[in-house]
Amino acid sequence: MESEEHYIEFERENDRLREGKRTVTTLLIIFIITTVLSIGYIALSEFDKPLFGKWPKMANEYEAMQIRVDSLVYMKYTIDSLASSNMILAENSEKQDGVFFEVQIGAFEKFNLEKYKAQLAKLRSENVDKMDKYSLGKFRNYYTANAFKRDIEKMGIKGAFIVGKIDGQRVDDISKAIKASRKKIYR
């Protein structure tokens, strides 16, 4: 009788273990299926519009935002292009309003190239302190003027330096012109 009770108890324990094993197996299968479906849905959402939840709305908002970003990028490109064109026009203009930087290539007493002025259209000359001073270039930006100066030096013109001008007037301290150009005081 005692062995029969042990046998019955053993069978009950065995049934409980089988039931627990089935429960764990079922939960594991449900977990795997849920994980696979979730990963699949996330991957699908990366390539196509999501099917439900807040994601479709977010996807539509993202698309609309992307269109606005593309539009803003195009507008920035257009504005930068216009600003660059305006800068070139200003640099090539005879107008002297605003801040400019020129590269002075020489200053001479009793040496005047005025008779060549027509042939040297882009060579600027001015008489300052009884000296004829010659400069090339007209830049709104100090860094561009400096790059030009370095190229001039590579060509063999020694002693070239940058001159700052505000509204056509030479400034004695280049840092004043640099500060003014950063503030974009020119018109």
C-alpha positions in Angstrom: 0.0 0.0 0.0 2.8 2.3 0.8 4.5 1.6 -2.5 1.2 2.2 -4.2 0.9 5.6 -2.5 4.5 6.4 -3.5 3.7 5.4 -7.0 0.5 7.6 -7.1 2.6 10.5 -5.5 5.3 9.9 -8.1 2.7 10.0 -10.9 1.2 13.3 -9.6 4.7 14.8 -9.3 5.5 13.6 -12.8 2.2 15.1 -14.1 3.0 18.5 -12.4 6.5 18.5 -14.0 5.0 17.7 -17.4 2.5 20.5 -17.0 5.2 22.9 -15.9 7.4 21.9 -18.8 4.4 22.5 -21.2 3.8 25.9 -19.6 7.5 26.9 -19.9 7.6 25.6 -23.5 4.4 27.5 -24.3 5.7 30.7 -22.7 9.0 30.3 -24.5 7.2 29.9 -27.8 5.0 32.9 -27.2 8.1 35.0 -26.2 10.0 33.9 -29.3 7.0 34.6 -31.6 6.5 38.0 -29.9 10.1 38.9 -30.2 10.3 37.9 -33.9 7.1 39.8 -34.7 8.4 42.9 -32.8 11.7 42.8 -34.6 9.9 42.3 -37.9 7.6 45.2 -37.3 10.4 47.5 -36.3 12.4 46.5 -39.4 9.3 46.9 -41.6 8.7 50.4 -40.0 12.2 51.4 -41.1 11.4 50.7 -44.8 7.7 51.4 -44.9 5.0 53.2 -43.0 4.1 51.5 -39.7 0.8 49.8 -39.6 -0.7 50.9 -36.2 -0.2 52.9 -33.1 1.3 56.4 -32.9 4.0 55.3 -35.5 1.9 56.0 -38.6 1.2 59.6 -37.3 4.9 60.0 -36.4 5.9 58.7 -39.9 3.6 61.2 -41.6 5.0 64.0 -39.4 8.6 62.8 -40.1 7.9 62.9 -43.9 6.4 66.4 -43.6 9.3 67.5 -41.5 11.8 66.0 -44.0 10.1 68.0 -46.8 10.4 71.2 -44.7 14.1 70.4 -43.9 14.8 69.8 -47.6 13.1 73.1 -48.4 15.1 74.9 -45.8 18.4 73.3 -47.0 17.5 74.5 -50.5 16.7 78.0 -49.2 20.0 78.1 -47.3 21.8 77.1 -50.5 20.0 79.8 -52.4 20.7 82.4 -49.7 24.4 81.4 -49.5 24.6 81.6 -53.3 23.0 85.0 -53.4 25.2 86.2 -50.5 28.3 84.9 -52.4 27.1 86.7 -55.6 26.4 89.9 -53.7 29.9 89.6 -52.2 31.5 89.3 -55.6 29.5 92.2 -57.0 30.4 94.3 -54.0 34.1 93.4 -54.3 34.0 94.3 -58.1 32.1 97.5 -57.6 33.7 100.9 -57.5 31.5 101.8 -54.5 33.4 102.0 -51.3 30.6 101.6 -48.8 31.3 99.2 -45.9 34.4 97.3 -44.9 36.9 96.0 -47.5 40.4 94.6 -47.3 43.0 95.2 -50.0 46.4 93.8 -50.4 49.0 96.6 -50.7 51.9 95.6 -52.9 54.0 98.7 -52.7 54.4 102.3 -51.5 56.7 104.6 -53.4 57.8 108.2 -53.4 58.3 109.8 -56.8 57.0 106.7 -58.6 53.6 107.1 -60.2 51.9 104.5 -62.4 49.0 106.9 -63.1 49.8 106.8 -66.9 49.1 103.0 -66.9 45.8 103.3 -64.9 43.7 102.3 -67.9 45.7 99.2 -68.6 45.8 98.3 -64.9 42.1 98.5 -64.2 42.2 96.4 -61.1 45.4 97.9 -59.7 44.3 100.6 -57.2 46.4 103.5 -56.3 46.1 106.3 -53.7 48.3 109.0 -52.4 48.7 108.8 -48.7 51.3 110.8 -46.8 53.0 111.9 -50.0 53.4 108.3 -51.1 51.7 106.5 -54.0 50.4 103.3 -52.6 49.3 100.4 -54.8 47.0 97.6 -53.9 45.3 94.7 -55.6 42.0 93.0 -54.7 39.0 94.2 -52.8 37.6 91.7 -50.4 34.8 91.9 -47.9 36.5 89.1 -45.9 39.9 89.4 -44.2 40.6 85.7 -44.5 40.1 85.8 -48.3 42.3 88.8 -48.5 45.0 87.0 -46.5 44.8 84.0 -48.8 45.3 86.3 -51.8 48.2 88.0 -50.0 49.9 84.6 -49.5 49.4 83.8 -53.2 50.9 87.2 -54.2 53.9 86.5 -52.0 54.3 83.1 -53.8 54.4 85.0 -57.0 57.5 86.9 -55.7 56.0 90.2 -54.5 57.6 90.6 -51.1 56.3 92.9 -48.4 52.7 92.8 -49.4 50.3 93.4 -46.5 46.6 93.8 -45.9 45.0 97.2 -45.6 41.6 97.7 -44.1 39.1 100.3 -45.3 35.8 101.4 -44.0 33.6 103.4 -46.3 36.6 104.0 -48.6 38.8 105.3 -45.8 41.9 103.5 -44.8 42.0 102.5 -41.1 45.3 102.7 -39.2 44.6 99.5 -37.3 43.5 96.4 -39.3 41.8 95.0 -36.2 39.2 97.8 -36.4 38.3 96.7 -40.0 38.2 93.0 -39.0 35.9 93.8 -36.1 33.7 96.0 -38.3 33.5 93.2 -41.0 32.4 90.7 -38.4 29.6 93.0 -37.3 28.7 93.4 -41.0 28.6 97.2 -40.7 28.7 97.5 -44.5 25.6 98.2 -46.5 
